[in-house]
C-alpha cells in the first residue's frame, strides 16, 4: 500500500474556483480615496472575490489601468461575497448600503 500510494497520488489538488457570475457597478464619489490613483495602486483591481472588468467615464469605456476620476463607474465581475466587500469598501467613498443585487443581473443596484 505504501509503495503504490506514491503512484496513485500524482496529481496536485486544484484550488476551488469562485463563482464570479455577479456584476457590480460602483460609482466613485468625491469622498473616494481612489480618485487620482489607478485601481491597481489602491488594491481594488482584483482579488479572489472580484475582478475589475471595465471603467466607465461619461458613459464610455476607458482602460482599467487609467487614473480614476470622480464620477467614474467601476464595473466588476464578482461573487456574492465580493458584492458586499465592494460596497462596504472605503475606497469608493460610498455610504454603507444594503445590496439588492441578484446573480446574473446587469448590475448591482443598491439603495439605503
N, C-alpha and C positions, 0 to 999 in steps of 0.2 A: 504494500500500500504506500509506504513512504517513498519507495523508489519510483513508482508510477505517478505519484501526485505532482511531481515536477513537470511532467509532460502533459498532465491534464489541466494544469492551471497556468497555461502560457499567456493568456490574454490579460490585458490591463482593464481594470474597471473603468467604465465610461462615466464621466460626471453627469448628473441629471441636468437635462436642459430645461430652461424656464419657458413657460407659456407666455410669449410676448404678443398675444393677439389683441390686446387692448391698445387704444390710441389716446393720447393726452395732448391737448394743445394748451400751453401755458403762456400767457402774456407777461411781458416784463413791465413792471410799473416803475415809476420814478424813484421808488424806495429800494429798488433792487441793487444788491451789491455786485451783480454781474454786468451792469452797464459799463461799457468801456473796456471789457475784457472778453476773451473767447470762452466758449463753453468748456473747452478742454482745460483752460487755465483755472477755471473755477471748480472743475471736477464734476460737471453736470452733463458731460457728453455721453458717457456710457458707464453703466455698472451691470451687475448680474440681473438687476430688476428692470432696467430700462435702457433704451438706446435712442439718441437724438438722430432723427431721420431728415428733418427739414427745419429751416429758419425762414419764417415769412415776414417780410418787411413791406409795408404798404400794399399788401395783397400779392406780392411777388416773391418767388423763392430766391434766396441767396445761399451761398455756400455755407455749410455748417461750421467751418472754422473761421468765419468772419467775426470781426469785433461786434459785440452785441450793443444794440441801441434801445432806448426807452420805446416801448410800443411794439417791439419785435414779438412775434409769437413763435415759441419753440414747440415743434411737433415731435412727439416721442412714440415709439413702439414700446409697450410696457406690459408688465404683469399687473395683476390686481394690486399686489403689494406696492409695486412701483408707482401706481397712480397716487396712492396715499403718500408715499415718500416724496414725490414731486410736489404735490400741492402743499405739503407741510414744510417744505424746504424754505429757508430764509433767502435763498439765492434769487428768488423771483420777485420778492417784495410784495407778495400777496398775503392778505389776512388768512388765517386758518379757515378752511372751507370744508364743507361736507360733500364728498364726491357722490355724484349720481350717475357715474359712467356705467356702461354695460359692455360686455365683451362684443367686439365687432362693430361697435358704434363708430360713426365717423369722427367723433371727438369726445373728449371727456368734459362735459359741461357741468360746472359746479356752481352752486348758489348757497348763500348763507342760510 
